[in-house]
């Protein structure tokens, strides 16, 4: 199973490039990524991941500072339970300085 993410800045109306993302697995393993110019991290960990509960931590405070925005959320942590039988899971984050939303993407 692989895990990816996509961060969109709803306030500025474009992908959120340069957002640091930390993935922590059920076994405590930690992986790091940074969103590209399209706001994506294609693979947050090398190889196949086992099923279980994962935490994605988005460093939104640094992103807001870099884009000249003042944000309410210095970080966003999203916990998801991944099914090992699902070949790929995508976790999008729609972000603004005073709100965010996420969902299971395709």
C-alpha positions, -999 to +999 in steps of 0.1 A: +000+000+000+013+035-008+002+068+006+001+102-011-012+137-003-022+169-021-025+203-004-045+231-020-045+267-007-082+278-009-074+313+002-048+320-026-065+297-051-036+275-060-016+244-049+003+248-016+040+242-026+066+238+001+045+223+029+065+199+050+046+167+057+056+141+084+041+106+082+041+085+114+032+048+110+016+024+135+050+010+143+064+045+150+083+048+118+086+084+106+089+096+070+092+131+057+081+148+025+076+183+011+048+193-013+060+200-049+050+229-071+016+212-077+011+208-039+017+170-040+038+144-023+035+114-045+049+088-020+053+096+016+073+065+023+094+042+002+080+008-006+048-008+006+032+002+039+014-022+061-022-015+071-030+004+103-034+039+117-011+066+103-007+103+112+001+130+087+014+162+102+013+192+079+035+222+089+010+248+080+025+275+102+057+276+082+037+276+050+015+305+061+046+325+071+063+318+038+032+330+018+026+361+039-005+348+056-014+348+092-029+314+101-049+301+130-036+265+127+002+262+131-001+225+121-027+201+109-026+165+120-048+140+102-051+104+115-063+078+090-067+041+091-054+024+061-065-010+048-036-031+037-057-046+009-061-011-007-032-006-032-031+032-028-045+058-004-046+095-012-052+121+015-060+156+002-059+187+024-078+219+015-063+247+035-070+283+044-057+304+072-088+298+094-102+265+082-092+232+067-109+200+054-097+166+043-112+135+028-102+101+013-092+109-022-089+086-052 
